[in-house]
């Protein structure tokens, strides 16, 4: 009984590993891309909102010409960061679709 189990077990393990490995690798890659995209979205959107608030403060409270221009630049850049953060997920899925096919 033990000899049969010892002979059968490596074949069984090899069969399970070779059949399940591509599925597990695909799931792991999708999960990793999803996690990285989520982190990037969170950072870009939160920093964009913070930058927009700081730009608004510069624009309102700095009564010099240079301060108001700096505030406008902060706000425009922050809107760009928020848009980039919102588009991060679809862009990654688009490129992942190109790579998969």
GIHUPE-V531621 format. One record per residue. N is the residue number from 1. PSI is psi in whole degrees, 0 to 359 (999 if undefined). OMEGA is omega in radians with two decimals (* if undefined). NEAR is the number of other C-alpha atoms within 12 Angstrom. Layout:
n->N psi->PSI omega->OMEGA near->NEAR
n->N psi->PSI omega->OMEGA near->NEAR
This chain:
n->1 psi->316 omega->-3.10 near->7
n->2 psi->321 omega->3.12 near->8
n->3 psi->321 omega->3.11 near->9
n->4 psi->321 omega->3.12 near->10
n->5 psi->319 omega->3.14 near->12
n->6 psi->324 omega->3.13 near->12
n->7 psi->326 omega->-3.06 near->13
n->8 psi->326 omega->-3.05 near->14
n->9 psi->314 omega->3.12 near->14
n->10 psi->322 omega->3.11 near->14
n->11 psi->320 omega->3.13 near->14
n->12 psi->315 omega->3.13 near->14
n->13 psi->317 omega->3.13 near->16
n->14 psi->320 omega->3.14 near->14
n->15 psi->318 omega->-3.14 near->13
n->16 psi->318 omega->-3.11 near->15
n->17 psi->317 omega->-3.09 near->15
n->18 psi->331 omega->3.13 near->14
n->19 psi->329 omega->-3.06 near->13
n->20 psi->344 omega->-3.02 near->14
n->21 psi->312 omega->-3.14 near->15
n->22 psi->323 omega->3.12 near->13
n->23 psi->316 omega->-3.14 near->14
n->24 psi->322 omega->3.13 near->15
n->25 psi->318 omega->3.12 near->15
n->26 psi->316 omega->3.11 near->15
n->27 psi->320 omega->-3.13 near->14
n->28 psi->319 omega->3.14 near->14
n->29 psi->316 omega->3.11 near->17
n->30 psi->319 omega->3.13 near->20
n->31 psi->318 omega->-3.14 near->15
n->32 psi->315 omega->3.10 near->16
n->33 psi->321 omega->3.09 near->24
n->34 psi->319 omega->3.12 near->21
n->35 psi->315 omega->-3.14 near->17
n->36 psi->318 omega->3.12 near->18
n->37 psi->320 omega->3.11 near->26
n->38 psi->317 omega->3.10 near->21
n->39 psi->315 omega->-3.13 near->18
n->40 psi->318 omega->3.12 near->24
n->41 psi->314 omega->-3.13 near->27
n->42 psi->315 omega->3.14 near->23
n->43 psi->313 omega->-3.10 near->22
n->44 psi->317 omega->-3.11 near->28
n->45 psi->316 omega->-3.12 near->27
n->46 psi->319 omega->3.09 near->22
n->47 psi->327 omega->3.09 near->26
n->48 psi->318 omega->3.11 near->28
n->49 psi->318 omega->3.10 near->25
n->50 psi->317 omega->3.11 near->21
n->51 psi->323 omega->3.11 near->29
n->52 psi->319 omega->3.12 near->28
n->53 psi->317 omega->3.10 near->23
n->54 psi->320 omega->3.09 near->26
n->55 psi->320 omega->3.07 near->28
n->56 psi->322 omega->3.10 near->25
n->57 psi->317 omega->3.07 near->21
n->58 psi->317 omega->-3.09 near->24
n->59 psi->320 omega->-3.08 near->25
n->60 psi->314 omega->-2.95 near->19
n->61 psi->344 omega->3.13 near->17
n->62 psi->109 omega->-3.01 near->18
n->63 psi->14 omega->3.06 near->14
n->64 psi->162 omega->-3.14 near->13
n->65 psi->316 omega->-3.12 near->14
n->66 psi->325 omega->3.14 near->14
n->67 psi->320 omega->3.11 near->20
n->68 psi->323 omega->3.09 near->21
n->69 psi->320 omega->3.10 near->20
n->70 psi->321 omega->3.09 near->25
n->71 psi->319 omega->3.10 near->27
n->72 psi->318 omega->3.12 near->25
n->73 psi->319 omega->3.08 near->21
n->74 psi->314 omega->-3.09 near->27
n->75 psi->319 omega->3.13 near->28
n->76 psi->316 omega->3.10 near->23
n->77 psi->324 omega->3.14 near->25
n->78 psi->321 omega->3.07 near->28
n->79 psi->320 omega->3.06 near->26
n->80 psi->320 omega->3.10 near->21
n->81 psi->320 omega->3.11 near->27
n->82 psi->317 omega->3.12 near->26
n->83 psi->317 omega->3.10 near->23
n->84 psi->320 omega->3.09 near->25
n->85 psi->321 omega->3.13 near->28
n->86 psi->330 omega->-3.13 near->24
n->87 psi->357 omega->-3.08 near->21
n->88 psi->316 omega->-3.12 near->27
n->89 psi->307 omega->3.12 near->25
n->90 psi->324 omega->3.14 near->19
n->91 psi->317 omega->3.12 near->19
n->92 psi->318 omega->3.10 near->25
n->93 psi->323 omega->3.12 near->19
n->94 psi->311 omega->3.14 near->15
n->95 psi->326 omega->3.06 near->14
n->96 psi->325 omega->3.07 near->19
n->97 psi->323 omega->3.09 near->12
n->98 psi->320 omega->-3.11 near->10
n->99 psi->324 omega->-3.07 near->9
n->100 psi->333 omega->-3.10 near->11
n->101 psi->999 omega->* near->7
